[in-house]
Amino acid sequence: MSDTGPWAPPGGAAPGANTPPAFPPPAPTFPPPSAPGAVPPGAAAPFGPGAATVPPGQPGWTPPPKPGLIPLRPLTLGTILGASFQVVRRNPRPMFGFSLLLTAIIFVVTLLVVGIVTFLSVARLSTAIGADSSTIAAGTTAAIILSTLIPLAFSIAVVAVLQGIVVLEVARGTVGEKLRLGGLWRAARGRIGALIGWALLATMIVVVAIVVVVLLIVVIITFGGQAGLGIGILLAVLASLGAVALGLWLGTRLCLVPSVLVLERLPLRAAIPRAWSLTTGYFWKVLGIQLLVTVILSTASSIVTTPLSLIMLLAMGLFSPTGDVESAIWVVVVFYLLSIVISIVVGAISSVVQSATTGLLYIDLRMRKEGLDIELARFVEARQAGDSTVPDPYLLRQPEPAA
């Protein structure tokens, strides 16, 4: 067999014989008929006036509805942050106006109570003579300290009420409703006492814990001698770090209690474990978002208030170039009052944003854990259809009895 001879297939068949191939050629394929305007496989989808559309009856993705403040789906970080700040702009009168009023009332009550007690105590101390001076001085200090407890308790109650109102605004805004302050107040009827009770209870527990730890450290330092001083200082440092960690943990696990009290209308003894269960598995998310909002608000507050201090220094140099005390006092008074006004405004906005963040986290966790987004969509569709008998989607439904 030479390399130049003609090729012969195996088996001795002659070249050019009519033999079938080893494998049949593939049958020609044709693309199935497509609907008018459909895009062939592998082709780029056109856009513009002649863009292809999904044929009627063919399944396609549709975005979740957004009847109001947020889309009815589990929320992303950007959605929570954007909606928290949007609450003030969306319904400014009951949100910013009410918060501004409450913040101003807190400031005035604090100024009056503490100011009057301090003025009377100092006036009494200035008239004390002889051996009674030390006793009166101790009583004066105690009176001033105790006077701060009254505005503190008042501010705690007021902030609790504000948080409940803001949570209601977030919840009703989610389904596309925009209520006035009267409507929000009627919706919160019967829950104000529970909100104030929870706020005072949490504050009392914190105060009692701090007092117990401080007394323990004082006893160790007093009766422990030189070693007791070192142990007391070390215990104070450890107690401070532990208090911060414990406060962040408990504050995160129980931050949804006001939302549960207002929206689910549960009693306090049931709202605490309910809020605890909602944050289970989402501790770091809830803590991270709340800390992020706090940092944003603190930074914004610093940006607003810091230039005011610089302007005050420039104004003092401008209006009192020779060191005139009277002119300098007037400049300080004017800028002090201006800083108070700015602080009240910033505090009012911050209170609304922080409370709105908590309400949005509550709704997000219920969407993820309990499918609240489906219930909200059903509620919105029923209301749009004119059905006003549909139950509130935020209320917990009792399980149906077994047949």
Order of alpha helices (4+ residues) and beta strands (2+ residues): alpha-alpha-alpha-alpha-alpha-alpha-alpha-alpha-alpha-alpha-alpha
